[in-house]
Amino acid sequence: MKTNVLKLFAGLFFATLMLSFTAFAHHGTAAYDDQHPVTSNGVVTEFNWANPHVQIYYDVKDNKGNVVHWAVETLSPGKLARSGWSKDSLKAGDQITITVWAAKSGAPVGFMRKLIVNGKELSIDEKAN
């Protein structure tokens, strides 16, 4: 009986440990090119103020005049609030200038570094606790 309890405890311990590694891996930015930030002008289509990461969706015209739909993530709502953001910082139709670390794959997704809307810069302070 004692051996079965120890095996069960060990199994639960290792399962919990493996799941925690997955959680840490989720918060990396390895998929983004942090050496070559991309700045563009666009129009906000949606601003999703929700955990775990606030999402900004916007449209940009490419060199040929085609509309490209971008999706970028930022930090959590709590961290953004400590950097001066609110759920009303952006709305659909806002003209923005945004700097992102774009996906290495070339997909129109990224991680936001800086945003200018209505002449006001909204940046992120990753150290905001």
LOTORDO-246537 format. One line per 3 residues: number of its first residue (from 0); their letters; for each residue z, x, y of N, C-alpha, C. Coordinates in nm, 3 decimals, always signed. Each point is the difference from the previous one (the first is absolute). Last residue first. Example, Ala and Ser with C-alpha at 12.3 -4.5 7.8 and 13.67 -1.06 7.14 Angstrom:
residues 2
1 = SA = +0.708/+1.285/-0.225/+0.006/+0.082/+0.119/+0.073/-0.077/+0.109 | -0.007/+0.029/-0.572/+0.000/-0.089/+0.119/+0.000/+0.090/+0.120
end
This chain:
residues 129
128 = NAK = -1.257/+0.521/+4.573/+0.080/-0.052/-0.112/+0.058/-0.134/+0.031 | -0.425/+0.360/+0.143/+0.083/-0.110/+0.046/+0.074/-0.059/-0.119 | -0.335/+0.352/-0.013/+0.140/+0.040/-0.014/+0.093/-0.113/+0.046
125 = EDI = -0.479/-0.019/+0.031/+0.038/-0.005/-0.141/+0.144/+0.040/-0.022 | -0.280/-0.217/+0.406/+0.098/+0.107/-0.013/+0.053/-0.008/-0.143 | -0.469/-0.179/+0.273/+0.103/-0.017/-0.101/+0.089/+0.123/-0.004
122 = SLE = -0.303/-0.266/+0.408/-0.007/+0.104/-0.103/+0.111/-0.026/-0.099 | -0.286/-0.239/+0.423/+0.098/-0.030/-0.104/-0.014/+0.106/-0.106 | -0.158/-0.069/+0.548/-0.006/+0.072/-0.127/+0.114/-0.043/-0.090
119 = KGN = -0.281/-0.264/+0.410/+0.131/+0.048/-0.047/-0.016/+0.068/-0.136 | -0.353/-0.234/+0.251/+0.042/+0.118/+0.076/+0.132/+0.059/-0.043 | -0.205/-0.373/-0.231/+0.031/-0.040/+0.138/+0.054/+0.117/+0.082
116 = VIL = -0.004/+0.159/-0.461/-0.039/-0.139/+0.025/+0.046/-0.037/+0.140 | -0.044/+0.441/-0.378/+0.007/-0.037/+0.141/-0.052/-0.142/+0.012 | +0.212/+0.358/-0.407/-0.078/-0.117/+0.036/+0.019/-0.027/+0.149
113 = KRM = +0.086/+0.385/-0.447/+0.018/-0.037/+0.141/-0.091/-0.118/+0.030 | +0.063/+0.153/-0.451/+0.076/+0.104/+0.068/+0.031/-0.039/+0.145 | -0.142/-0.254/-0.512/-0.004/+0.007/+0.145/+0.091/+0.109/+0.056
110 = FGV = -0.280/-0.041/-0.472/+0.140/-0.004/+0.044/+0.001/+0.023/+0.150 | -0.414/-0.217/-0.331/+0.068/+0.119/+0.046/+0.146/-0.024/+0.033 | -0.550/-0.189/-0.167/+0.144/-0.022/-0.003/+0.068/+0.128/+0.047
107 = PAG = -0.495/-0.120/-0.123/+0.052/-0.028/+0.134/+0.147/-0.044/-0.003 | -0.254/+0.353/-0.352/+0.022/-0.144/+0.020/+0.060/-0.022/+0.139 | -0.080/+0.434/-0.201/-0.102/-0.052/+0.090/+0.011/-0.149/+0.023
104 = SKA = +0.291/+0.321/-0.255/-0.110/-0.060/-0.077/-0.114/-0.049/+0.088 | +0.420/+0.172/+0.164/-0.086/+0.109/-0.046/-0.122/-0.053/-0.073 | +0.264/-0.283/+0.384/+0.001/+0.026/-0.144/-0.097/+0.112/-0.034
101 = AWV = +0.211/-0.005/+0.494/-0.088/-0.082/-0.083/+0.011/+0.041/-0.147 | +0.326/+0.014/+0.437/-0.038/+0.092/-0.106/-0.081/-0.086/-0.095 | +0.022/-0.134/+0.524/+0.050/-0.013/-0.137/-0.030/+0.125/-0.080
98 = TIT = +0.007/-0.255/+0.528/-0.018/+0.127/-0.071/+0.067/-0.014/-0.136 | -0.206/-0.358/+0.407/+0.093/+0.033/-0.107/-0.038/+0.134/-0.063 | -0.067/-0.389/+0.421/-0.047/+0.133/-0.035/+0.104/+0.051/-0.099
95 = IQD = -0.134/-0.536/+0.142/+0.088/+0.114/-0.026/-0.080/+0.129/-0.010 | +0.011/-0.569/+0.153/-0.084/+0.120/-0.003/+0.094/+0.120/-0.017 | +0.096/-0.528/-0.158/+0.037/+0.115/+0.085/-0.100/+0.114/-0.020
92 = GAK = -0.005/-0.412/-0.259/-0.081/+0.003/+0.122/+0.034/+0.115/+0.093 | +0.371/-0.184/-0.335/-0.145/-0.006/-0.025/-0.074/-0.008/+0.133 | +0.466/+0.234/+0.033/-0.045/-0.132/-0.043/-0.151/+0.006/-0.021
89 = LSD = +0.489/+0.333/+0.076/-0.145/-0.018/-0.013/-0.030/-0.144/-0.038 | +0.446/+0.120/+0.095/-0.067/+0.116/+0.063/-0.151/-0.012/-0.003 | +0.377/-0.293/-0.176/-0.096/-0.047/+0.100/-0.076/+0.115/+0.068
86 = KSW = +0.354/+0.058/-0.320/-0.099/-0.081/-0.072/-0.107/-0.053/+0.094 | +0.226/+0.454/+0.148/+0.053/-0.130/-0.039/-0.109/-0.076/-0.075 | +0.152/+0.551/+0.182/-0.094/-0.103/-0.042/+0.073/-0.133/-0.021
83 = GSR = +0.199/+0.444/+0.108/-0.042/-0.083/+0.112/-0.099/-0.109/-0.032 | +0.239/+0.321/-0.295/-0.095/+0.077/+0.081/-0.056/-0.084/+0.115 | +0.298/-0.183/-0.321/+0.076/+0.109/+0.063/-0.090/+0.093/+0.082
80 = ALK = -0.200/-0.346/-0.249/+0.084/-0.061/+0.104/+0.081/+0.107/+0.072 | -0.253/+0.128/-0.374/-0.084/-0.023/+0.117/+0.080/-0.062/+0.114 | +0.217/+0.064/-0.412/-0.027/+0.129/+0.064/-0.087/-0.017/+0.124
77 = GPS = +0.088/-0.387/-0.255/+0.124/+0.054/+0.057/-0.022/+0.132/+0.073 | -0.360/-0.208/-0.245/+0.032/-0.068/+0.126/+0.126/+0.056/+0.067 | -0.267/+0.341/-0.309/+0.064/-0.130/-0.020/+0.028/-0.066/+0.134
74 = LTE = -0.403/+0.340/+0.008/+0.134/+0.006/-0.059/+0.053/-0.141/-0.021 | -0.516/+0.039/-0.006/+0.090/+0.077/+0.085/+0.133/+0.011/-0.074 | -0.562/-0.110/-0.123/+0.142/-0.025/-0.013/+0.077/+0.088/+0.096
71 = VAW = -0.529/-0.226/-0.016/+0.088/+0.117/+0.005/+0.144/-0.044/-0.016 | -0.556/-0.159/-0.042/+0.136/-0.040/-0.032/+0.085/+0.126/+0.001 | -0.531/-0.185/+0.185/+0.100/+0.100/-0.034/+0.133/-0.066/-0.032
68 = HVV = -0.558/-0.121/+0.034/+0.134/-0.058/-0.003/+0.098/+0.105/-0.050 | -0.499/+0.016/+0.262/+0.076/+0.052/-0.113/+0.142/-0.053/+0.011 | -0.525/-0.123/+0.207/+0.145/-0.015/+0.009/+0.064/+0.050/-0.129
65 = NGK = -0.477/+0.171/+0.236/+0.059/-0.085/-0.104/+0.151/-0.006/+0.016 | -0.316/+0.276/+0.258/+0.033/-0.132/+0.055/+0.056/-0.098/-0.102 | -0.118/+0.479/-0.052/-0.118/-0.086/-0.010/+0.025/-0.140/+0.056
62 = NDK = +0.346/+0.340/-0.025/-0.111/+0.058/+0.077/-0.125/-0.088/+0.002 | +0.449/-0.267/-0.098/-0.041/+0.135/-0.037/-0.118/+0.045/+0.086 | +0.419/-0.354/+0.109/-0.146/+0.010/-0.019/-0.034/+0.145/-0.032
59 = VDY = +0.468/-0.283/-0.107/-0.060/+0.108/+0.078/-0.150/-0.004/-0.024 | +0.490/-0.318/-0.084/-0.143/+0.021/-0.018/-0.049/+0.107/+0.097 | +0.508/-0.118/-0.258/-0.083/-0.001/+0.121/-0.144/+0.030/-0.034
56 = YIQ = +0.558/-0.073/-0.180/-0.140/-0.019/-0.039/-0.081/-0.010/+0.127 | +0.514/+0.183/-0.172/-0.087/-0.034/+0.112/-0.142/-0.008/-0.053 | +0.548/-0.010/-0.205/-0.144/+0.019/-0.018/-0.074/-0.044/+0.126
53 = VHP = +0.527/+0.175/-0.179/-0.076/-0.084/+0.091/-0.148/+0.035/-0.016 | +0.357/+0.067/-0.399/-0.070/+0.069/+0.107/-0.072/-0.102/+0.086 | +0.271/-0.139/-0.368/+0.064/+0.128/+0.028/-0.066/+0.078/+0.113
50 = NAW = +0.085/-0.438/+0.121/+0.036/+0.112/-0.086/-0.095/+0.007/-0.117 | -0.151/-0.211/+0.481/+0.074/-0.030/-0.122/+0.032/+0.128/-0.075 | -0.318/-0.201/+0.402/+0.132/+0.059/+0.022/+0.088/-0.036/-0.120
47 = NFE = -0.543/+0.010/+0.125/+0.092/-0.049/-0.101/+0.132/+0.075/+0.008 | -0.474/-0.127/+0.284/+0.114/+0.090/+0.009/+0.107/-0.057/-0.090 | -0.577/-0.049/+0.096/+0.127/-0.049/-0.057/+0.106/+0.108/+0.016
44 = TVV = -0.428/+0.042/+0.201/-0.028/-0.127/-0.065/+0.126/-0.061/-0.060 | -0.152/+0.375/+0.417/+0.096/-0.042/-0.101/-0.043/-0.135/-0.058 | -0.329/+0.377/+0.209/+0.060/-0.128/+0.034/+0.090/-0.043/-0.115
41 = GNS = -0.180/+0.519/+0.186/-0.025/-0.117/-0.081/+0.068/-0.123/+0.054 | -0.124/+0.581/+0.031/+0.029/-0.119/+0.078/-0.035/-0.121/-0.085 | +0.158/+0.524/-0.160/-0.107/-0.097/+0.023/+0.050/-0.114/+0.089
38 = TVP = +0.117/+0.523/-0.256/+0.032/-0.091/+0.110/-0.119/-0.092/+0.022 | +0.223/+0.348/-0.406/-0.116/-0.074/+0.048/+0.046/-0.097/+0.109 | +0.190/+0.498/-0.244/+0.023/-0.137/+0.046/-0.128/-0.061/+0.058
35 = HQD = +0.102/+0.409/-0.330/-0.110/-0.044/+0.085/+0.023/-0.145/+0.044 | +0.305/+0.234/-0.287/-0.054/+0.115/+0.074/-0.108/-0.040/+0.100 | +0.229/-0.285/-0.331/+0.085/+0.024/+0.117/-0.046/+0.120/+0.083
32 = DYA = -0.195/-0.369/-0.370/-0.035/+0.132/+0.053/+0.079/+0.024/+0.129 | +0.139/-0.322/-0.443/-0.055/+0.004/+0.135/-0.025/+0.143/+0.045 | +0.211/-0.139/-0.416/-0.134/-0.058/-0.003/-0.070/+0.010/+0.135
29 = ATG = +0.461/+0.139/-0.074/-0.095/+0.094/-0.059/-0.143/-0.054/-0.001 | +0.462/-0.154/+0.160/-0.124/-0.016/+0.079/-0.109/+0.093/-0.053 | +0.479/-0.268/-0.214/-0.071/+0.121/+0.040/-0.123/-0.032/+0.083
26 = HHA = +0.333/-0.300/-0.235/+0.013/+0.025/+0.143/-0.066/+0.129/+0.047 | +0.020/-0.160/-0.467/-0.065/-0.101/+0.083/-0.002/+0.037/+0.147 | +0.238/+0.254/-0.336/-0.142/+0.030/+0.007/-0.074/-0.097/+0.092
23 = FAT = +0.462/-0.065/-0.104/-0.019/+0.112/+0.093/-0.149/+0.030/+0.017 | +0.117/-0.328/-0.315/+0.031/-0.047/+0.136/-0.020/+0.112/+0.101 | -0.043/+0.102/-0.457/-0.111/-0.083/+0.045/+0.022/-0.047/+0.142
20 = FSL = +0.348/+0.228/-0.214/-0.108/+0.093/+0.035/-0.121/-0.076/+0.051 | +0.362/-0.246/-0.170/+0.030/+0.053/+0.133/-0.106/+0.101/+0.044 | -0.017/-0.185/-0.437/-0.038/-0.098/+0.101/+0.026/+0.051/+0.141
17 = MLT = +0.142/+0.263/-0.366/-0.147/-0.004/+0.007/-0.047/-0.099/+0.106 | +0.465/+0.022/-0.088/-0.047/+0.125/+0.059/-0.152/+0.000/+0.017 | +0.199/-0.355/-0.233/+0.031/-0.009/+0.143/-0.050/+0.124/+0.073
14 = AFF = -0.035/+0.002/-0.464/-0.092/-0.101/+0.055/+0.021/-0.014/+0.150 | +0.296/+0.278/-0.237/-0.132/+0.062/+0.014/-0.104/-0.099/+0.054 | +0.437/-0.163/-0.085/+0.007/+0.107/+0.100/-0.138/+0.060/+0.024
11 = LGA = +0.053/-0.315/-0.347/+0.003/-0.063/+0.132/+0.002/+0.104/+0.112 | +0.028/+0.160/-0.443/-0.130/-0.062/+0.024/-0.007/-0.066/+0.137 | +0.411/+0.176/-0.142/-0.095/+0.108/+0.028/-0.138/-0.057/+0.030
8 = FLK = +0.333/-0.305/-0.133/+0.031/+0.055/+0.131/-0.100/+0.110/+0.038 | -0.031/-0.176/-0.433/-0.039/-0.101/+0.097/+0.023/+0.052/+0.143 | +0.148/+0.266/-0.353/-0.147/-0.002/+0.003/-0.049/-0.100/+0.104
5 = LVN = +0.463/+0.014/-0.078/-0.045/+0.123/+0.067/-0.152/+0.006/+0.010 | +0.187/-0.352/-0.242/+0.032/-0.017/+0.142/-0.045/+0.122/+0.078 | -0.038/+0.016/-0.468/-0.096/-0.095/+0.056/+0.022/-0.021/+0.150
2 = TKM = +0.307/+0.267/-0.240/-0.128/+0.069/+0.012/-0.105/-0.092/+0.061 | +0.426/-0.177/-0.107/+0.010/+0.089/+0.115/-0.134/+0.072/+0.025 | +0.037/-0.268/-0.383/+0.000/-0.083/+0.119/+0.000/+0.087/+0.125
end
